[in-house]
Amino acid sequence: MKERYVPENDVPRWPSDDKDTSSAEPKGTKGAGEATAWLPMSGLANGKTEELAVPKVTPESDSWFQPVVEVDEEPDVPDTPSPKWSAFEPVTPVEPPEPEPEAPKTVFVQPVRPQQTDEPDWDQFDRDAATPARDHELAKPEPLPEPQLQEPPRRPEQNRVEPPPPAPVPSATMHARPVRIEPAEERFDSEATVGIQRPEPPSQEPPADEAAAAPAPKPKRKRKALLITTLVVVLLLAGMGGAAAMPKVSNRLGLPWAPNAPKGDIPQPAGVTRVLHGPDINGAGPTKEGLAAALSGPAGAPDLGTLTGTVVDASTGDVLWDKNSGTPLTPASTTKILVVAAALLSMDHGTQFSTKVVQGADPGTAILVAGGDPSLTSLPLGTDSPLYPGAAHVDDLVAQVKKASGGKITKVLLDIGLFKGPTSAKGWDPEDTAAGNTYMAPVLPVMADGGRNDPKNDHAPRVANPAAALTQKIAGKLEAQAGGTTTAPKDAKVLGEVKSQPLTEFANSLLQLSDNLMADVLARQLALAKGAEASFVGGATATMNVLKEAGFDLTGVQINDGSGLSDQNKIPAKVLGEILAVAAAPDGKDPRTAKLRPLLAGLPVAGGSGTLEKRYGDPASSAGRGWVRGKTGTLSGVNTLAGVVLDTDGRMLVFALMSSGSDQNKGRAALDVVAATLHKCGCR
């Protein structure tokens, strides 16, 4: 047999704390509360009888397995059944090659825990038969010869161990390496343990001649493993079947018995048309009589004060309802419809407004050149402005300047020469441009976030001088000093430039928020585009001229600004209706329609967006939610609403309603009822 070694660090951990006293105490003596029983054994060692003892484990040896000797394999002999088994099962006795007189031999027997039953659990040994003993478990000893047993004192948790019947053992000088016997009668060297592997339990064996012819029985472990595997499979199948019977599972898996399973044939797929259908332009529209009857009550509500208005069929251009629509009244913010329409008619829809920083006469000086964009946002790069989607970023401008100048800017000056004249218009209240108000700021050609101190809040207070505030912000980011105003040199080196959103998006934000500042800035941009002075007067004049050139009758129109803050503005409802009717006309009917169509996209939606988001919640007007789109207007004693709505037949109706002498809240609610009635009307 080839000699094998156990690694030095392979030290078994014994379940008992009895210490070894083979070298320190005489045999059969007691230590401090402990005792060691010595069993004599006979054996041959090197041709003579010797007494063998368990060696003492010392820190130097560090293992029970350091002495390793070769042990000759012994022939297999038939097992002899044991009548009774207590702790260890005896193994088959092995006849020594040459019997010699037995000499006393001592073996240290480790105490074991008591068994709970008198009969051994043979199935347990079948399961463990092919498993090597673990390091921390006590392996079973080899059969012992006839011992002269001296029973040691027992601890309360221990039972007495009945010694197995004597059997000859092979000789060894020290400890022979333990041998493990598998059920198939194969022998293997044990690894990292002391003791003998349990053999198969005794069984009723046939006579020797029949046993020789009969095949070796299969281990019980395989039969049990097969049985357990079969049981697991059955349980899994049963569980899967039960789960599949549950309604939610069967529905999700689409099983035939699912409650949601189709009860008939699956329908053939139908074609899908992705073209959106516009308003009905071919069917019969409302009649004048029918519409007059439907509006007689809502339009005569006392909360409206003095009401003028018009309703137009967009598909034909016919006026279906009219109430003093030619009378000029204060329009408030519906003035913005005229300014946006003029800009869309005369300017390229992709026009953007630029903000630059150029180099001054001194290389260390930078000049902020205002280009008329009040939507520039101070939010960080990557964060879009909720008020002005698509707006340029201050941080982008600063980053360009740093790169172009190498970070050598020491002073930032401001050029706001683009706009002319006063920063407030005729008919404005002196408080309209005062610091801290929430709806207007001084009309200057450059600022951040519309002059608000919170870039995300439409109702945040405005600063007193938004252009100077932006100059200081840029200087701080450049670690430079903010200076006063100046005029930038012609052909100066551009250190950075950013541009606003295109005109159509600019106008959309203006209408959604009813942004007064953006409207007056747009009027000045229109004046610049037409070669006029960028002032209140220049913006109003340019607006009127463009609309007149486009063929609109502006009789009775008088405007002093682009925002509608001026109470001196006068516009007849008829003019508002005509402009919106052209914007809503069928494609190709009027050449002006294509240019004015973006005007409709910017109108707030009833109960959904912009200045109409929180309206149309009352039962009397709730039918208009999502259907009415309109531009609002509110001043003291003034309530206006102009826009479009689809009736129940899908017909596009244009309306313009102007109320004077009405309460703000009650007047608004009454106008909403009139517009909602138009949606509910078939009116034939």
KOLDOLO-936521 format. One line per 3 residues: number of its first residue (from 0); their letters; for each residue x negated, y negated, z negated of C-alpha. Coordinates in Angstrom, 1 decimal. Layout:
KOLDOLO-936521
NUM	a	X Y Z | ...
This chain:
KOLDOLO-936521
0	mke	0.0 0.0 0.0 | -1.4 -3.4 1.0 | -2.1 -5.7 -1.9
3	ryv	0.1 -8.9 -2.0 | -0.3 -12.0 -4.0 | 2.2 -14.3 -5.6
6	pen	1.6 -18.1 -5.3 | 0.2 -19.7 -8.4 | 3.1 -22.0 -8.9
9	dvp	5.6 -19.2 -8.7 | 6.3 -19.0 -12.4 | 9.6 -17.4 -13.4
12	rwp	11.8 -19.1 -15.9 | 13.0 -16.6 -18.5 | 16.5 -16.9 -20.1
15	sdd	15.0 -16.2 -23.5 | 12.7 -18.3 -25.7 | 11.2 -15.3 -27.4
18	kdt	7.5 -15.9 -27.4 | 4.9 -13.2 -26.7 | 3.0 -12.0 -29.8
21	ssa	1.2 -9.0 -28.2 | -2.2 -10.5 -29.0 | -1.4 -12.5 -32.1
24	epk	0.6 -10.1 -34.3 | 0.5 -6.4 -35.1 | 3.0 -4.2 -33.4
27	gtk	6.3 -4.2 -35.1 | 5.7 -7.3 -37.2 | 8.0 -10.3 -37.4
30	gag	7.1 -13.9 -36.8 | 9.0 -17.0 -37.8 | 12.5 -15.8 -37.4
33	eat	11.6 -13.5 -34.5 | 10.7 -9.9 -34.0 | 9.1 -7.9 -31.2
36	awl	9.9 -4.2 -30.7 | 7.2 -2.1 -29.1 | 8.2 1.1 -27.2
39	pms	5.5 3.7 -26.7 | 5.2 5.0 -23.2 | 2.9 7.7 -21.7
42	gla	1.2 7.2 -18.5 | -2.0 7.8 -16.6 | -4.5 5.1 -16.0
45	ngk	-7.7 5.7 -14.1 | -7.5 9.4 -14.7 | -6.9 9.3 -18.5
48	tee	-4.1 8.5 -20.9 | -3.9 5.0 -22.1 | -1.6 2.9 -24.1
51	lav	-0.2 0.0 -22.0 | 1.0 -3.2 -23.5 | 2.5 -6.4 -22.0
54	pkv	-0.3 -8.9 -21.7 | -0.1 -12.2 -23.5 | 0.8 -15.2 -21.4
57	tpe	-1.6 -18.1 -22.0 | -1.9 -21.5 -20.4 | -4.9 -20.2 -18.4
60	sds	-3.0 -17.3 -16.9 | 0.2 -19.3 -16.3 | 2.0 -16.2 -14.9
63	wfq	3.2 -12.7 -15.6 | 2.0 -11.7 -12.1 | -1.6 -12.5 -11.9
66	pvv	-2.9 -9.0 -12.3 | -1.8 -7.3 -9.1 | -2.7 -3.6 -8.4
69	evd	-1.8 -1.3 -5.7 | 0.9 1.2 -6.5 | 1.4 4.4 -4.4
72	eep	4.8 4.9 -2.9 | 6.7 7.7 -4.6 | 8.9 10.1 -2.7
75	dvp	12.6 9.5 -3.0 | 14.5 12.0 -5.1 | 18.3 12.4 -5.5
78	dtp	20.1 10.2 -8.0 | 21.4 11.8 -11.1 | 24.6 10.3 -12.4
81	spk	24.5 8.6 -15.7 | 27.3 9.5 -18.1 | 27.4 6.1 -19.7
84	wsa	25.8 2.8 -18.9 | 25.4 -0.2 -21.2 | 23.1 -2.9 -19.9
87	fep	20.8 -1.4 -17.2 | 21.5 1.3 -14.7 | 18.9 4.1 -14.5
90	vtp	17.1 4.6 -11.3 | 16.2 8.0 -9.8 | 13.4 9.7 -11.7
93	vep	10.3 10.0 -9.6 | 8.1 13.0 -10.1 | 4.4 12.1 -10.6
96	pep	2.0 13.7 -8.2 | 0.1 15.5 -10.9 | 1.9 15.8 -14.2
99	epe	-0.5 15.2 -17.1 | 0.1 15.1 -20.8 | 2.0 11.9 -21.6
102	apk	0.3 9.4 -23.8 | 2.1 6.8 -25.9 | 2.9 3.8 -23.8
105	tvf	4.5 0.6 -25.0 | 6.7 -1.7 -22.9 | 8.2 -5.0 -24.1
108	vqp	11.9 -5.0 -23.6 | 13.6 -8.4 -23.2 | 16.9 -8.6 -25.1
111	vrp	20.0 -8.9 -23.0 | 23.4 -10.4 -23.5 | 26.2 -8.0 -24.5
114	qqt	28.5 -6.6 -21.9 | 32.2 -7.2 -22.4 | 33.4 -3.7 -21.2
117	dep	32.2 -0.2 -21.8 | 32.4 0.8 -18.1 | 30.0 -0.9 -15.6
120	dwd	31.3 -3.1 -12.8 | 30.1 -1.1 -9.9 | 31.4 -3.6 -7.3
123	qfd	29.2 -6.3 -8.9 | 26.2 -4.1 -8.3 | 27.2 -3.5 -4.7
126	rda	27.3 -7.2 -4.1 | 24.0 -7.8 -5.7 | 22.2 -4.8 -4.4
129	atp	20.7 -6.5 -1.4 | 20.0 -9.8 -3.1 | 16.5 -10.4 -4.6
132	ard	16.5 -11.6 -8.2 | 16.3 -15.3 -8.7 | 13.5 -16.9 -10.6
135	hel	15.7 -17.9 -13.6 | 17.5 -14.5 -13.8 | 16.3 -11.4 -15.7
138	akp	15.8 -8.6 -13.3 | 16.6 -5.1 -14.2 | 13.8 -2.8 -15.4
141	epl	12.7 0.5 -13.9 | 13.8 3.6 -15.6 | 11.9 4.3 -18.7
144	pep	10.6 7.6 -20.1 | 11.7 9.0 -23.4 | 11.0 6.2 -25.8
147	qlq	10.5 6.2 -29.4 | 12.8 3.2 -29.9 | 12.6 1.0 -32.9
150	epp	15.7 -1.1 -32.8 | 14.8 -4.8 -33.2 | 16.9 -7.2 -35.2
153	rrp	19.7 -8.6 -33.0 | 20.9 -12.1 -32.7 | 24.6 -12.8 -33.0
156	eqn	25.0 -13.2 -29.2 | 23.1 -10.0 -28.3 | 24.2 -6.4 -28.2
159	rve	22.1 -3.4 -28.7 | 20.5 -2.0 -25.5 | 20.9 1.7 -25.1
162	ppp	17.7 3.1 -23.6 | 18.1 5.0 -20.4 | 17.0 8.7 -20.2
165	pap	13.3 9.2 -20.0 | 11.7 9.5 -16.6 | 8.1 9.9 -15.4
168	vps	6.6 6.7 -14.2 | 3.6 6.1 -12.0 | 0.4 5.2 -13.7
171	atm	-1.1 1.8 -13.6 | -3.9 0.1 -15.4 | -2.0 -3.1 -16.0
174	har	1.3 -4.3 -14.5 | 2.1 -2.7 -11.2 | 3.9 -5.0 -8.8
177	pvr	7.7 -4.4 -9.2 | 9.4 -2.5 -6.4 | 12.9 -3.4 -5.2
180	iep	15.1 -0.5 -3.8 | 17.7 -1.4 -1.2 | 20.9 0.6 -0.8
183	aee	19.5 2.2 2.3 | 16.8 3.7 0.1 | 14.2 1.3 1.5
186	rfd	11.6 -0.1 -0.9 | 10.4 -3.7 -0.9 | 8.0 -5.6 -3.0
189	sea	9.9 -7.9 -5.4 | 9.2 -11.6 -5.1 | 8.6 -13.9 -8.1
192	tvg	10.3 -11.7 -10.6 | 9.7 -8.9 -13.1 | 11.9 -5.8 -13.2
195	iqr	13.5 -3.3 -11.0 | 16.4 -3.8 -8.6 | 19.6 -2.1 -9.5
198	pep	20.3 1.0 -7.5 | 23.6 2.2 -6.1 | 26.0 3.5 -8.8
201	psq	26.4 7.2 -9.2 | 28.9 8.9 -7.0 | 30.3 12.3 -6.2
204	epp	27.8 13.7 -3.7 | 28.4 16.8 -1.5 | 26.2 19.7 -1.7
207	ade	22.7 19.3 -0.4 | 23.3 21.1 2.9 | 26.4 18.9 3.6
210	aaa	24.6 15.7 2.5 | 21.8 16.4 4.9 | 24.2 16.6 7.9
213	apa	26.5 13.8 6.8 | 25.7 10.2 7.9 | 24.6 7.7 5.2
216	pkp	27.6 5.8 3.8 | 27.8 2.1 4.7 | 27.3 -0.3 1.8
219	krk	30.5 -1.6 0.2 | 29.3 -5.1 0.6 | 29.9 -5.0 4.3
222	rka	33.4 -3.7 3.9 | 34.2 -6.4 1.3 | 32.7 -9.1 3.5
225	lli	34.9 -7.9 6.4 | 37.9 -7.9 4.1 | 37.2 -11.4 2.8
228	ttl	36.6 -12.7 6.4 | 39.9 -11.2 7.5 | 41.7 -12.8 4.6
231	vvv	40.1 -16.2 5.3 | 41.1 -16.0 9.0 | 44.7 -15.1 8.1
234	lll	44.9 -17.9 5.6 | 43.5 -20.4 8.1 | 46.0 -19.2 10.8
237	agm	48.8 -19.5 8.3 | 47.8 -23.0 7.3 | 47.5 -24.1 10.9
240	gga	50.9 -22.6 11.7 | 52.4 -24.4 8.7 | 50.8 -27.7 9.7
243	aam	52.0 -27.3 13.3 | 55.5 -26.9 12.0 | 55.5 -30.3 10.3
246	pkv	57.3 -32.9 12.4 | 54.5 -35.5 12.3 | 51.9 -33.0 13.4
249	snr	54.0 -31.4 16.1 | 54.9 -34.8 17.4 | 51.3 -36.0 17.5
252	lgl	50.2 -32.7 19.2 | 53.1 -32.8 21.6 | 54.2 -29.2 20.8
255	pwa	57.3 -27.8 22.4 | 59.2 -27.7 19.1 | 58.4 -31.3 18.1
258	pna	61.4 -33.5 17.3 | 60.2 -36.1 19.8 | 59.6 -33.6 22.6
261	pkg	61.3 -34.6 25.8 | 64.7 -33.0 26.1 | 64.7 -33.1 29.9
264	dip	62.3 -33.4 32.8 | 59.6 -36.0 32.7 | 60.6 -38.9 35.0
267	qpa	58.4 -39.7 37.9 | 56.2 -42.8 37.5 | 57.6 -46.0 38.8
270	gvt	55.7 -48.7 40.6 | 54.7 -51.8 38.6 | 54.7 -55.3 40.1
273	rvl	52.2 -57.6 38.4 | 53.6 -60.7 40.0 | 55.4 -62.9 37.6
276	hgp	58.7 -64.1 38.8 | 59.3 -67.8 38.7 | 62.6 -69.6 38.0
279	din	65.6 -68.8 40.1 | 65.8 -71.2 43.0 | 68.3 -69.5 45.3
282	gag	71.3 -68.7 43.0 | 74.0 -71.1 42.1 | 72.9 -73.7 39.6
285	ptk	74.9 -75.5 36.9 | 77.5 -77.9 38.0 | 77.8 -81.5 36.8
288	egl	81.1 -80.9 35.3 | 80.1 -77.8 33.5 | 76.9 -79.5 32.1
291	aaa	78.8 -82.6 31.0 | 81.3 -80.4 29.1 | 78.5 -78.5 27.4
294	lsg	76.6 -81.7 26.3 | 79.6 -83.8 25.3 | 79.3 -82.8 21.7
297	pag	75.6 -82.5 21.1 | 74.7 -85.7 23.1 | 77.4 -87.7 21.2
300	apd	76.0 -86.9 17.7 | 75.8 -90.0 15.6 | 72.3 -89.1 14.3
303	lgt	71.0 -89.9 17.8 | 71.8 -93.6 17.5 | 71.6 -95.1 21.0
306	ltg	70.8 -92.2 23.4 | 69.8 -92.4 27.0 | 68.8 -89.4 29.1
309	tvv	68.9 -87.3 32.3 | 69.0 -83.7 33.3 | 67.7 -82.6 36.8
312	das	67.8 -79.3 38.6 | 64.1 -78.7 39.4 | 64.8 -76.4 42.3
315	tgd	66.9 -79.0 44.2 | 66.0 -82.3 42.6 | 69.6 -83.1 42.0
318	vlw	70.6 -85.1 38.9 | 73.1 -82.9 37.0 | 73.7 -85.2 33.9
321	dkn	72.9 -88.8 33.3 | 73.4 -91.1 30.4 | 72.1 -94.6 31.0
324	sgt	68.8 -93.2 32.2 | 67.7 -96.4 33.9 | 67.7 -98.4 30.7
327	plt	64.2 -99.0 29.4 | 63.7 -97.9 25.8 | 60.6 -97.5 23.6
330	pas	59.1 -94.2 24.7 | 56.6 -93.7 21.8 | 54.3 -90.7 22.7
333	ttk	56.2 -89.7 25.8 | 54.1 -92.6 27.3 | 51.4 -89.9 27.5
336	ilv	53.3 -88.2 30.3 | 52.7 -91.2 32.6 | 48.9 -91.4 31.8
339	vaa	48.3 -87.6 32.3 | 50.3 -87.6 35.5 | 48.3 -90.5 36.9
342	all	45.0 -88.9 35.9 | 46.0 -85.5 37.5 | 47.2 -87.3 40.7
345	smd	44.0 -89.4 41.2 | 41.1 -87.5 39.6 | 39.5 -84.2 40.4
348	hgt	40.9 -81.6 38.0 | 37.4 -80.3 37.3 | 36.1 -83.7 36.1
351	qfs	34.0 -83.6 32.9 | 32.9 -86.5 30.8 | 29.2 -86.6 29.9
354	tkv	27.3 -87.6 26.7 | 23.6 -88.2 27.1 | 20.5 -88.9 25.1
357	vqg	17.8 -90.7 27.0 | 14.3 -91.9 26.1 | 13.9 -95.6 25.2
360	adp	11.0 -97.9 26.0 | 9.1 -96.4 23.1 | 8.6 -92.6 23.6
363	gta	9.6 -92.1 19.9 | 12.9 -93.8 20.5 | 16.0 -91.9 21.7
366	ilv	19.3 -93.7 22.8 | 22.7 -92.0 22.6 | 24.6 -93.1 25.7
369	agg	28.3 -92.8 25.3 | 30.2 -91.3 28.3 | 33.8 -91.5 27.0
372	dps	34.1 -88.0 25.4 | 35.8 -88.2 21.9 | 36.1 -84.4 21.8
375	lts	32.4 -83.6 21.1 | 32.5 -81.3 18.1 | 30.2 -81.1 15.1
378	lpl	30.9 -77.4 14.5 | 27.9 -75.0 14.8 | 27.0 -73.5 18.1
381	gtd	29.1 -70.4 18.8 | 32.2 -71.8 16.9 | 34.8 -73.2 19.2
384	spl	36.8 -76.2 18.2 | 40.4 -75.3 17.2 | 41.5 -78.9 18.1
387	ypg	39.6 -79.2 21.5 | 38.9 -75.7 22.9 | 35.9 -75.8 25.2
390	aah	34.5 -79.0 23.7 | 30.7 -79.7 23.8 | 28.6 -79.3 20.7
393	vdd	26.5 -81.9 18.9 | 24.0 -79.1 18.0 | 23.5 -78.3 21.7
396	lva	22.7 -81.9 22.4 | 20.2 -82.1 19.5 | 18.5 -78.9 20.5
399	qvk	17.9 -80.2 24.0 | 16.4 -83.4 22.7 | 14.1 -81.6 20.3
402	kas	12.8 -79.4 23.2 | 12.3 -82.3 25.6 | 10.6 -84.6 23.1
405	ggk	8.6 -82.0 21.3 | 10.2 -83.1 18.1 | 8.6 -86.6 18.1
408	itk	11.7 -88.7 17.9 | 11.5 -91.3 15.1 | 14.5 -93.5 15.9
411	vll	18.0 -93.1 17.5 | 19.9 -96.0 19.0 | 23.5 -96.3 20.4
414	dig	24.7 -97.5 23.8 | 28.6 -97.9 23.8 | 28.7 -100.4 26.7
417	lfk	31.0 -98.1 28.7 | 34.3 -99.4 27.2 | 35.3 -103.0 27.2
420	gpt	37.7 -105.2 25.2 | 39.3 -104.7 21.9 | 39.5 -101.3 20.2
423	sak	43.3 -101.7 19.4 | 46.2 -102.6 21.7 | 49.0 -105.0 21.8
426	gwd	52.0 -103.9 19.7 | 49.9 -101.7 17.3 | 50.2 -102.0 13.6
429	ped	47.0 -103.3 12.0 | 46.8 -100.1 10.0 | 46.7 -98.0 13.1
432	taa	42.9 -98.2 13.3 | 42.2 -98.6 9.6 | 39.8 -96.1 8.0
435	gnt	41.6 -93.2 6.4 | 44.7 -93.0 8.7 | 45.4 -89.6 10.2
438	yma	46.6 -90.4 13.8 | 44.2 -92.9 15.3 | 40.7 -94.2 15.3
441	pvl	39.1 -97.2 17.0 | 38.9 -96.5 20.7 | 35.2 -96.1 21.3
444	pvm	33.4 -94.1 24.1 | 31.7 -91.6 21.9 | 32.5 -89.8 18.6
447	adg	32.7 -86.3 17.1 | 36.0 -84.4 16.5 | 38.1 -87.4 17.5
450	grn	36.7 -89.4 14.6 | 38.0 -87.0 12.0 | 36.1 -86.1 8.9
453	dpk	37.2 -82.4 9.2 | 36.6 -80.9 12.6 | 39.3 -78.2 12.0
456	ndh	42.2 -80.3 10.7 | 44.3 -82.3 13.1 | 45.7 -84.4 10.2
459	apr	42.3 -85.1 8.6 | 41.5 -88.8 7.9 | 39.6 -90.7 10.6
462	van	36.4 -92.6 9.9 | 36.1 -96.4 10.3 | 33.3 -96.4 12.9
465	paa	33.1 -92.9 14.5 | 30.4 -93.9 17.0 | 28.0 -95.1 14.4
468	alt	28.8 -92.0 12.3 | 27.8 -89.7 15.2 | 24.6 -91.6 15.7
471	qki	23.6 -91.1 12.1 | 24.5 -87.4 12.3 | 22.2 -86.9 15.4
474	agk	19.4 -88.9 13.8 | 19.6 -86.7 10.7 | 19.3 -83.6 12.7
477	lea	16.3 -85.0 14.5 | 14.7 -86.1 11.2 | 14.7 -89.7 12.6
480	qag	16.1 -93.1 11.6 | 19.5 -94.3 12.9 | 19.3 -97.8 14.5
483	gtt	21.8 -100.3 15.9 | 23.3 -100.7 19.4 | 21.4 -101.3 22.6
486	tap	21.6 -100.8 26.3 | 19.8 -97.9 27.8 | 17.2 -98.6 30.6
489	kda	18.3 -97.7 34.1 | 16.8 -94.4 35.3 | 15.7 -93.6 31.8
492	kvl	14.4 -90.1 31.2 | 17.2 -87.8 30.1 | 16.3 -85.8 27.0
495	gev	19.7 -84.0 26.6 | 23.2 -83.9 28.1 | 26.4 -82.2 27.3
498	ksq	29.8 -82.3 29.0 | 33.4 -82.1 27.9 | 36.0 -79.5 29.0
501	plt	37.4 -80.0 32.5 | 40.2 -82.6 33.0 | 43.1 -80.1 33.0
504	efa	41.9 -78.6 29.6 | 41.3 -82.1 28.3 | 44.9 -83.1 29.2
507	nsl	46.2 -79.9 27.7 | 44.7 -80.6 24.3 | 45.9 -84.2 24.5
510	lql	49.5 -83.1 25.1 | 49.6 -80.3 22.6 | 48.3 -82.4 19.7
513	sdn	49.9 -85.6 21.0 | 46.4 -87.0 20.4 | 46.6 -90.8 20.6
516	lma	42.8 -91.4 20.8 | 42.3 -89.0 23.7 | 45.2 -90.5 25.6
519	dvl	43.8 -94.0 25.4 | 40.3 -92.7 26.3 | 41.9 -90.9 29.3
522	arq	43.5 -94.2 30.4 | 40.1 -95.9 30.4 | 38.6 -93.0 32.3
525	lal	41.3 -93.4 34.9 | 40.4 -97.1 35.1 | 36.8 -96.3 35.7
528	akg	37.7 -93.8 38.4 | 39.8 -96.5 40.1 | 37.0 -99.1 39.8
531	aea	38.8 -101.2 37.1 | 37.6 -102.3 33.7 | 37.7 -99.6 31.0
534	sfv	40.0 -101.4 28.5 | 43.6 -101.2 27.4 | 44.7 -103.6 30.1
537	gga	42.6 -101.8 32.8 | 43.9 -98.4 31.7 | 47.6 -99.5 31.8
540	tat	47.2 -101.2 35.2 | 45.5 -98.2 36.7 | 48.2 -95.9 35.4
543	mnv	51.0 -98.0 36.9 | 49.2 -98.4 40.2 | 48.5 -94.6 40.7
546	lke	52.1 -93.7 40.0 | 53.5 -96.4 42.3 | 51.1 -95.2 45.1
549	agf	52.4 -91.6 44.5 | 56.0 -92.8 45.3 | 57.5 -93.1 41.8
552	dlt	59.9 -95.9 41.1 | 58.6 -97.6 38.0 | 61.4 -100.2 37.7
555	gvq	61.6 -101.3 34.1 | 58.3 -99.7 33.1 | 56.0 -101.7 30.8
558	ind	53.0 -100.2 29.1 | 50.2 -101.6 26.9 | 48.3 -98.5 26.1
561	gsg	48.1 -94.8 27.0 | 49.0 -93.3 23.7 | 52.5 -94.9 23.1
564	lsd	51.6 -96.4 19.7 | 52.6 -99.8 21.0 | 56.2 -100.7 20.2
567	qnk	56.1 -103.1 23.2 | 56.1 -100.2 25.7 | 59.3 -99.7 27.7
570	ipa	60.1 -96.7 30.0 | 63.4 -95.6 31.4 | 64.3 -91.9 30.9
573	kvl	64.8 -91.8 34.6 | 61.1 -92.3 35.3 | 60.1 -89.5 32.8
576	gei	62.7 -87.2 34.5 | 61.4 -87.8 38.0 | 57.8 -87.2 37.1
579	lav	58.6 -83.9 35.4 | 61.0 -82.8 38.2 | 58.1 -83.1 40.7
582	aaa	55.8 -81.1 38.4 | 58.5 -78.4 38.1 | 59.6 -78.2 41.7
585	pdg	59.2 -75.0 43.7 | 55.8 -74.6 45.4 | 55.3 -76.2 48.7
588	kdp	58.4 -78.4 48.5 | 56.5 -81.6 47.4 | 52.7 -82.2 48.0
591	rta	52.5 -83.9 44.6 | 53.6 -80.7 42.7 | 50.3 -78.8 42.9
594	klr	48.5 -81.7 41.3 | 51.1 -82.3 38.6 | 51.7 -78.6 37.7
597	pll	49.1 -78.6 34.9 | 51.3 -81.2 33.2 | 53.8 -78.5 32.4
600	agl	51.2 -76.1 30.9 | 50.3 -78.7 28.3 | 53.8 -79.2 27.0
603	pva	54.3 -77.7 23.5 | 56.6 -74.7 23.1 | 59.6 -74.9 20.8
606	ggs	58.8 -73.1 17.6 | 55.5 -71.9 18.9 | 52.8 -74.5 19.5
609	gtl	51.7 -78.1 19.2 | 54.1 -80.7 17.9 | 57.1 -78.4 18.4
612	ekr	55.6 -75.5 16.4 | 57.6 -76.3 13.3 | 60.8 -77.3 15.0
615	ygd	63.8 -75.4 16.2 | 64.2 -73.5 13.0 | 67.7 -74.7 12.3
618	pas	70.6 -72.4 13.3 | 72.1 -75.1 15.6 | 68.8 -75.3 17.6
621	sag	67.3 -71.8 17.1 | 68.5 -70.7 20.6 | 65.9 -72.9 22.1
624	rgw	62.9 -71.3 20.4 | 60.4 -70.1 23.0 | 62.5 -71.5 25.9
627	vrg	62.2 -75.3 25.5 | 58.9 -77.0 26.4 | 58.7 -80.7 25.8
630	ktg	56.6 -83.7 24.9 | 57.7 -85.4 21.7 | 57.6 -89.1 20.7
633	tls	58.2 -90.6 17.3 | 57.9 -94.2 16.0 | 60.0 -96.0 13.3
636	gvn	63.6 -95.7 14.6 | 62.5 -94.0 17.8 | 62.8 -90.3 18.7
639	tla	62.1 -89.0 22.3 | 61.8 -85.6 23.9 | 61.1 -84.8 27.6
642	gvv	60.3 -81.5 29.1 | 61.7 -78.3 30.8 | 64.0 -75.4 29.9
645	ldt	65.4 -72.3 31.5 | 69.1 -71.8 31.3 | 70.8 -68.4 30.9
648	dgr	70.7 -67.9 34.7 | 66.9 -68.5 34.9 | 67.4 -71.9 36.4
651	mlv	64.7 -74.5 35.6 | 66.2 -77.7 34.2 | 64.3 -80.9 33.6
654	fal	65.4 -83.2 30.8 | 64.4 -86.6 29.3 | 66.1 -87.8 26.1
657	mss	65.4 -91.1 24.4 | 67.0 -92.1 21.1 | 66.7 -95.5 19.5
660	gsd	67.9 -96.6 16.1 | 67.8 -93.1 14.7 | 66.4 -91.6 11.6
663	qnk	63.2 -89.7 12.1 | 64.2 -86.3 10.8 | 67.8 -86.4 11.7
666	gra	67.1 -87.8 15.2 | 64.6 -85.1 15.9 | 67.0 -82.4 14.9
669	ald	69.8 -83.8 17.0 | 67.5 -83.9 20.1 | 66.6 -80.3 19.5
672	vva	70.2 -79.3 19.6 | 70.8 -81.0 22.9 | 67.8 -79.2 24.5
675	atl	68.8 -75.8 23.0 | 72.3 -76.3 24.5 | 70.8 -76.6 27.9
678	hkc	69.2 -73.1 27.5 | 72.6 -71.6 26.4 | 74.4 -73.1 29.4
681	gcr	75.4 -71.4 32.5 | 77.6 -74.4 33.0 | 79.5 -73.7 36.2
